[in-house]
Amino acid sequence: MTAEALAILKAVGAEGIEHPGGTLLAHLRRVSALLASWGARPALVSAGLCHAFYGTDGFPVALLDVERRAELVEAIGAEAEALVHFYASCDRKSSYQGLTDDRGTFVDRFTGAPLHPSLEARRDFAEITAANELDIAAVSPEARLRHGADLLDLFTRWQPLLSESAWAHCRSVLDQADH
């Protein structure tokens, strides 16, 4: 988590955007902290803090235009920014099903291009996704009730991509989804 990334988040108004559990900035901080608690490398922790910069398939608010990627690279480094861009580019409907398959297609929602990402890229994507969704499920009983069973199904299928810590957290948050 860099001071520069936090300054950009504040400058683009992340503190004023409503999100389950408070504000978008609070959510981004929690996602980053969750990844750190799972033992993620620094670039992945930074990517967790900034995962919503370009908007996502599930959260269309872009904090920074994708044309301004260099600004985020300067703040968090090239590796972390590439993770943010990859995460933001996911067409979920087309990509989630085959994520564990080496031959599975990942569709870039910005370009429509089909990709075949490396195992490491798919693991990083799965970790950020799990941290993002589990934070929301943890702070919003309504979201956990509405989406918990589907998330548990998704992360069960993605278990080969998830770290042991992420998988344990999935079970602890989502096993209570039906309560």
Secondary structure as UniProt FT lines:
FT   HELIX           3..11
FT   TURN            12..13
FT   HELIX           14..16
FT   STRAND          18..19
FT   TURN            20..21
FT   STRAND          22..23
FT   HELIX           24..37
FT   TURN            38..39
FT   HELIX           42..50
FT   TURN            51..54
FT   HELIX           66..68
FT   HELIX           69..76
FT   HELIX           78..88
FT   HELIX           92..95
FT   TURN            97..100
FT   TURN            102..103
FT   STRAND          106..108
FT   TURN            109..111
FT   STRAND          114..115
FT   HELIX           119..139
FT   HELIX           141..157
FT   HELIX           159..161
FT   HELIX           164..174
FT   TURN            175..178
//
